[in-house]
Amino acid sequence: MSDADDPRLTDASGHTWPRLSPLSTGARGRCPRCGKGALFRGFLSIRDRCAVCGLDYGYADPADGPAVFVQLFACLPGVIFTLMLEIVASPPWWVHLVVSLPVLLVSTVLPLRPIKGWLVASQFYFKAREGRLVRDE
């Protein structure tokens, strides 16, 4: 059985942790190792480490991933709604301000945190690290 297939994780102190789904822990903003500690310090700021199990979140670097996913997928319904509203009803500008703006804000801002949590938890689950070049000498 390979390391990736092992259903358990063992830390440096010898404590064994169950492998938790990145979707369930990340989307809820929980620690990817124990599932109990908080992953976020604010809305999108990642903590330095888990207060429950002590996992160092220094490996976590989702970069622009959450914003890309939101732009490509999550905001698409909001943009389609706004365009369809304009094509079908041709409302005055203030209707777009009252209706379309909140729809676009909700469809772009709210998914950022769960998507960022999922990406960080996936990095832990799949042991993703920064790429390195190895040279033969």
CYANA upper distance limits for C-alpha pairs under 8 A (distance plus 0.5 A):
  1 MET  CA      5 ASP  CA      6.61
  1 MET  CA      6 ASP  CA      7.20
  2 SER  CA      6 ASP  CA      7.00
  4 ALA  CA    126 PHE  CA      7.63
  7 PRO  CA     18 PRO  CA      6.80
  7 PRO  CA     19 ARG  CA      5.85
  8 ARG  CA     16 THR  CA      6.94
  8 ARG  CA     17 TRP  CA      6.08
  8 ARG  CA     18 PRO  CA      4.95
  8 ARG  CA     19 ARG  CA      5.63
  9 LEU  CA     16 THR  CA      5.97
  9 LEU  CA     17 TRP  CA      5.42
  9 LEU  CA     18 PRO  CA      6.53
  9 LEU  CA     19 ARG  CA      6.74
 10 THR  CA     14 GLY  CA      6.23
 10 THR  CA     15 HIS  CA      6.01
 10 THR  CA     16 THR  CA      4.77
 10 THR  CA     17 TRP  CA      6.55
 11 ASP  CA     15 HIS  CA      6.10
 11 ASP  CA     16 THR  CA      7.05
 11 ASP  CA     17 TRP  CA      8.29
 17 TRP  CA     33 ARG  CA      7.18
 17 TRP  CA     34 CYS  CA      7.22
 18 PRO  CA     33 ARG  CA      8.10
 18 PRO  CA     34 CYS  CA      8.22
 19 ARG  CA     33 ARG  CA      7.61
 19 ARG  CA    125 TYR  CA      7.94
 20 LEU  CA     24 SER  CA      8.11
 20 LEU  CA     25 THR  CA      7.51
 20 LEU  CA     32 PRO  CA      7.14
 20 LEU  CA     33 ARG  CA      7.34
 20 LEU  CA     34 CYS  CA      8.27
 20 LEU  CA     35 GLY  CA      7.69
 20 LEU  CA    125 TYR  CA      8.28
 21 SER  CA     25 THR  CA      6.81
 21 SER  CA     32 PRO  CA      8.34
 21 SER  CA    125 TYR  CA      8.22
 22 PRO  CA     26 GLY  CA      5.86
 22 PRO  CA     27 ALA  CA      8.23
 22 PRO  CA     32 PRO  CA      7.00
 22 PRO  CA    118 TRP  CA      6.18
 22 PRO  CA    119 LEU  CA      8.30
 22 PRO  CA    121 ALA  CA      5.25
 22 PRO  CA    122 SER  CA      5.64
 22 PRO  CA    125 TYR  CA      7.07
 23 LEU  CA     27 ALA  CA      6.18
 23 LEU  CA    118 TRP  CA      5.99
 23 LEU  CA    121 ALA  CA      8.07
 23 LEU  CA    122 SER  CA      8.31
 24 SER  CA     28 ARG  CA      6.84
 24 SER  CA    118 TRP  CA      8.45
 25 THR  CA     29 GLY  CA      6.68
 25 THR  CA     30 ARG  CA      5.42
 25 THR  CA     31 CYS  CA      6.96
 25 THR  CA     32 PRO  CA      6.20
 25 THR  CA     35 GLY  CA      6.27
 25 THR  CA    117 GLY  CA      8.12
 25 THR  CA    118 TRP  CA      7.76
 25 THR  CA    121 ALA  CA      7.36
 26 GLY  CA     30 ARG  CA      6.33
 26 GLY  CA     31 CYS  CA      7.85
 26 GLY  CA     32 PRO  CA      7.19
 26 GLY  CA     39 LEU  CA      8.48
 26 GLY  CA    114 PRO  CA      6.86
 26 GLY  CA    115 ILE  CA      8.04
 26 GLY  CA    116 LYS  CA      7.98
 26 GLY  CA    117 GLY  CA      4.45
 26 GLY  CA    118 TRP  CA      4.42
 26 GLY  CA    119 LEU  CA      7.66
 26 GLY  CA    120 VAL  CA      7.37
 26 GLY  CA    121 ALA  CA      5.69
 26 GLY  CA    122 SER  CA      8.33
 27 ALA  CA    113 ARG  CA      8.01
 27 ALA  CA    114 PRO  CA      4.57
 27 ALA  CA    115 ILE  CA      6.94
 27 ALA  CA    116 LYS  CA      8.42
 27 ALA  CA    117 GLY  CA      5.96
 27 ALA  CA    118 TRP  CA      5.81
 28 ARG  CA    114 PRO  CA      7.01
 28 ARG  CA    117 GLY  CA      7.88
 29 GLY  CA     38 ALA  CA      6.58
 29 GLY  CA     39 LEU  CA      5.69
 29 GLY  CA     40 PHE  CA      6.89
 29 GLY  CA    113 ARG  CA      8.14
 29 GLY  CA    114 PRO  CA      7.21
 29 GLY  CA    117 GLY  CA      5.99
 30 ARG  CA     35 GLY  CA      5.70
 30 ARG  CA     36 LYS  CA      6.33
 30 ARG  CA     37 GLY  CA      6.06
 30 ARG  CA     38 ALA  CA      5.29
 30 ARG  CA     39 LEU  CA      5.54
 30 ARG  CA     40 PHE  CA      8.47
 30 ARG  CA    117 GLY  CA      8.26
 31 CYS  CA     35 GLY  CA      5.28
 31 CYS  CA     36 LYS  CA      6.53
 31 CYS  CA     37 GLY  CA      5.58
 31 CYS  CA     38 ALA  CA      6.31
 31 CYS  CA     39 LEU  CA      5.75
 31 CYS  CA     50 CYS  CA      6.91
 31 CYS  CA     55 LEU  CA      8.44
 31 CYS  CA    121 ALA  CA      7.98
 32 PRO  CA    120 VAL  CA      8.45
 32 PRO  CA    121 ALA  CA      5.48
 32 PRO  CA    124 PHE  CA      7.14
 32 PRO  CA    125 TYR  CA      7.75
 33 ARG  CA     53 CYS  CA      8.18
 33 ARG  CA     55 LEU  CA      7.74
 33 ARG  CA    124 PHE  CA      8.34
 34 CYS  CA     52 VAL  CA      8.08
 34 CYS  CA     53 CYS  CA      6.91
 36 LYS  CA     52 VAL  CA      7.28
 37 GLY  CA     50 CYS  CA      5.94
 37 GLY  CA     51 ALA  CA      6.27
 37 GLY  CA     52 VAL  CA      5.71
 37 GLY  CA     53 CYS  CA      7.87
 38 ALA  CA     47 ARG  CA      8.33
 38 ALA  CA     50 CYS  CA      7.07
 38 ALA  CA     51 ALA  CA      7.92
 39 LEU  CA     46 ILE  CA      6.38
 39 LEU  CA     47 ARG  CA      6.43
 39 LEU  CA     49 ARG  CA      8.46
 39 LEU  CA     50 CYS  CA      7.35
 39 LEU  CA    117 GLY  CA      7.82
 40 PHE  CA     44 LEU  CA      6.88
 40 PHE  CA     45 SER  CA      6.02
 40 PHE  CA     46 ILE  CA      4.93
 40 PHE  CA     47 ARG  CA      5.89
 41 ARG  CA     45 SER  CA      5.86
 41 ARG  CA     46 ILE  CA      6.14
 41 ARG  CA     47 ARG  CA      5.67
 42 GLY  CA     46 ILE  CA      7.96
 43 PHE  CA    113 ARG  CA      7.27
 44 LEU  CA    112 LEU  CA      8.26
 44 LEU  CA    113 ARG  CA      6.43
 44 LEU  CA    116 LYS  CA      8.18
 46 ILE  CA     57 TYR  CA      8.11
 47 ARG  CA     57 TYR  CA      7.43
 48 ASP  CA     56 ASP  CA      6.73
 48 ASP  CA     57 TYR  CA      6.00
 48 ASP  CA     58 GLY  CA      7.21
 49 ARG  CA     54 GLY  CA      6.20
 49 ARG  CA     55 LEU  CA      5.81
 49 ARG  CA     56 ASP  CA      4.84
 49 ARG  CA     57 TYR  CA      5.68
 49 ARG  CA     58 GLY  CA      8.29
 50 CYS  CA     54 GLY  CA      5.19
 50 CYS  CA     55 LEU  CA      5.65
 50 CYS  CA     56 ASP  CA      7.20
 50 CYS  CA     57 TYR  CA      8.00
 59 TYR  CA    123 GLN  CA      8.36
 59 TYR  CA    124 PHE  CA      8.30
 59 TYR  CA    129 ARG  CA      7.52
 60 ALA  CA    120 VAL  CA      5.97
 60 ALA  CA    123 GLN  CA      7.37
 60 ALA  CA    124 PHE  CA      8.27
 61 ASP  CA    120 VAL  CA      7.45
 62 PRO  CA     66 PRO  CA      7.66
 62 PRO  CA    116 LYS  CA      7.15
 62 PRO  CA    119 LEU  CA      6.54
 62 PRO  CA    120 VAL  CA      6.65
 64 ASP  CA     68 VAL  CA      6.68
 65 GLY  CA     69 PHE  CA      6.71
 65 GLY  CA    116 LYS  CA      7.93
 65 GLY  CA    119 LEU  CA      8.15
 66 PRO  CA     70 VAL  CA      6.66
 66 PRO  CA    112 LEU  CA      6.22
 66 PRO  CA    113 ARG  CA      8.42
 66 PRO  CA    115 ILE  CA      6.02
 66 PRO  CA    116 LYS  CA      5.73
 66 PRO  CA    119 LEU  CA      8.18
 67 ALA  CA     71 GLN  CA      6.53
 67 ALA  CA    112 LEU  CA      7.28
 68 VAL  CA     72 LEU  CA      6.51
 69 PHE  CA     73 PHE  CA      6.26
 69 PHE  CA     74 ALA  CA      7.41
 69 PHE  CA    115 ILE  CA      8.24
 70 VAL  CA     74 ALA  CA      5.08
 70 VAL  CA     75 CYS  CA      6.38
 70 VAL  CA    108 THR  CA      6.41
 70 VAL  CA    111 PRO  CA      7.27
 70 VAL  CA    112 LEU  CA      7.26
 71 GLN  CA     75 CYS  CA      6.13
 71 GLN  CA     76 LEU  CA      7.78
 71 GLN  CA    108 THR  CA      7.76
 72 LEU  CA     76 LEU  CA      7.20
 73 PHE  CA     77 PRO  CA      8.46
 74 ALA  CA     78 GLY  CA      8.40
 74 ALA  CA    107 SER  CA      6.43
 74 ALA  CA    108 THR  CA      6.86
 74 ALA  CA    111 PRO  CA      7.59
 75 CYS  CA     79 VAL  CA      6.78
 75 CYS  CA    104 LEU  CA      7.14
 75 CYS  CA    107 SER  CA      5.62
 75 CYS  CA    108 THR  CA      5.81
 76 LEU  CA     80 ILE  CA      6.60
 77 PRO  CA     81 PHE  CA      6.49
 77 PRO  CA    107 SER  CA      8.17
 78 GLY  CA     82 THR  CA      6.72
 78 GLY  CA    100 SER  CA      8.13
 78 GLY  CA    103 VAL  CA      6.34
 78 GLY  CA    104 LEU  CA      5.58
 78 GLY  CA    107 SER  CA      6.58
 79 VAL  CA     83 LEU  CA      6.65
 79 VAL  CA    104 LEU  CA      7.36
 80 ILE  CA     84 MET  CA      6.47
 81 PHE  CA     85 LEU  CA      6.53
 81 PHE  CA    100 SER  CA      8.20
 82 THR  CA     86 GLU  CA      6.83
 82 THR  CA     96 HIS  CA      8.03
 82 THR  CA    100 SER  CA      6.08
 83 LEU  CA     87 ILE  CA      6.65
 84 MET  CA     88 VAL  CA      6.30
 85 LEU  CA     89 ALA  CA      6.07
 85 LEU  CA     90 SER  CA      7.24
 85 LEU  CA     91 PRO  CA      8.03
 86 GLU  CA     90 SER  CA      4.96
 86 GLU  CA     91 PRO  CA      6.86
 91 PRO  CA     95 VAL  CA      6.60
 91 PRO  CA     96 HIS  CA      7.84
 92 PRO  CA     96 HIS  CA      7.70
 93 TRP  CA     97 LEU  CA      6.93
 94 TRP  CA     98 VAL  CA      6.65
 95 VAL  CA     99 VAL  CA      6.25
 95 VAL  CA    100 SER  CA      7.90
 96 HIS  CA    100 SER  CA      5.11
 96 HIS  CA    101 LEU  CA      6.84
 97 LEU  CA    101 LEU  CA      5.79
 97 LEU  CA    102 PRO  CA      8.29
 98 VAL  CA    102 PRO  CA      7.36
 99 VAL  CA    103 VAL  CA      6.97
100 SER  CA    104 LEU  CA      6.60
101 LEU  CA    105 LEU  CA      6.60
102 PRO  CA    106 VAL  CA      6.50
103 VAL  CA    107 SER  CA      6.57
104 LEU  CA    108 THR  CA      6.62
105 LEU  CA    109 VAL  CA      6.24
105 LEU  CA    110 LEU  CA      8.38
106 VAL  CA    110 LEU  CA      6.08
107 SER  CA    111 PRO  CA      7.41
108 THR  CA    112 LEU  CA      7.57
111 PRO  CA    115 ILE  CA      6.60
112 LEU  CA    116 LYS  CA      6.51
113 ARG  CA    117 GLY  CA      6.59
114 PRO  CA    118 TRP  CA      6.57
115 ILE  CA    119 LEU  CA      6.71
116 LYS  CA    120 VAL  CA      6.74
117 GLY  CA    121 ALA  CA      6.56
118 TRP  CA    122 SER  CA      6.47
119 LEU  CA    123 GLN  CA      6.73
120 VAL  CA    124 PHE  CA      7.05
121 ALA  CA    125 TYR  CA      6.57
122 SER  CA    126 PHE  CA      6.40
122 SER  CA    127 LYS  CA      8.46
122 SER  CA    128 ALA  CA      8.43
123 GLN  CA    127 LYS  CA      6.12
123 GLN  CA    128 ALA  CA      5.31
123 GLN  CA    129 ARG  CA      7.96
124 PHE  CA    128 ALA  CA      7.08
